[in-house]
Amino acid sequence: MIAKRRNLLNAVLFISPWIIGLVVFTAYPLLSSLYYSFTDYNAISDPTFVGLDNYKQLLFDDNIFYKGLSNTLYMIFVGLSLQTVATIFIATLLNNRSIKGMSFFRVIFFLPTLVPLVILSILWIWILQPDTGIVNSFLGFFGLEGPGWFSSPTWSKPSFILMAIWGSGGMIIIYLAGLQGISDSLYEAAEIDGANSIQKFFRITLPMLKPVILYNVITGIIAMFQSFAEAFIITNGGPDGSTTFYSLYLYQNAFQYSKMGYASAMAWILLIISLVIMFLLFKLTKRWGYDG
């Protein structure tokens, strides 16, 4: 009995740094934000309890809240869908082992993920500059007038989608690892049955990639909900609020308008929306034949 207690004490001592870190850096901030979401708090004076007023104002009186939510959902359902299709296509091309020097191209596609986010944002401002940018200059060479990109309410979100696809090297590598884990015997059996490349892709490759696709989609949704720095650096929510994403508006309320309680309520609403989307996503994956 004494030996068991000693072993239990030793185990607790070994995991105590993790327990302390969980309580101090996760549990306490989480519970504090829940409390602040029911208060009027500006981080200077003491919080004043206001009940559900923050949630009522967000859901019924704040048009910018819904603007930011719709912009973020656009990036998830449109942007992430395009990013998923593009990265699977690129990973499939990079999985061709018959082409020499394929490792070089894999490195090229992964390099953008190593560029610091601030430098990456400035680079894309230069590339998509409406008057002298590389893309519009190239289009002008063929007599085409390029769009306003980040300065256009219509093209601002597609610009961020293009930027996300260009920097999705990590997602490509994960898909590439999933593709290399598919047994060649499946493709050989399909060839014997007379399947062409398209049939093999839709009947073998995509079904076998379902777990990898699910992982990348989940992490992509989380990243989209947390998307902040690019919009803050490039457009600061403009033009006309077209790039006011949820996290950017949350940051503005918390640190520019000093409405910490209001921002905390936004954070909890975001958590609920994320959980609902994840729940529906897992329900859909079960219907598609993948049980996780």
Number of C-alpha atoms within 10 A of each C-alpha: 6 7 8 9 10 11 12 12 11 12 11 13 12 11 10 12 11 12 13 12 12 13 13 12 11 11 12 13 13 14 11 11 18 16 16 24 27 21 24 21 22 19 14 8 8 10 16 13 15 14 14 12 16 21 20 12 13 18 14 10 11 12 12 15 20 16 18 22 20 16 18 24 18 16 25 21 11 14 21 22 15 16 25 20 11 16 23 21 14 18 22 17 15 20 18 11 10 7 10 8 9 15 12 10 12 19 12 11 19 17 15 16 15 11 11 9 15 12 10 17 20 13 12 19 19 14 16 21 20 20 14 12 15 15 17 20 19 14 13 13 9 8 9 11 14 17 18 17 21 25 20 16 16 14 16 22 24 17 19 21 20 14 16 18 20 17 21 20 23 17 25 26 20 18 24 22 15 18 20 13 11 14 11 10 9 12 19 13 11 17 14 8 9 11 15 11 12 10 13 17 15 11 14 16 18 15 14 18 19 17 16 18 19 16 14 19 20 17 13 20 20 14 13 21 22 15 17 21 14 21 21 20 14 18 17 18 22 17 16 10 16 21 28 28 31 28 24 22 23 24 18 19 19 20 13 11 12 17 21 26 28 25 26 26 25 25 18 16 15 18 13 12 14 16 12 11 14 16 11 12 15 16 13 13 15 12 10 11 10 15 11 10
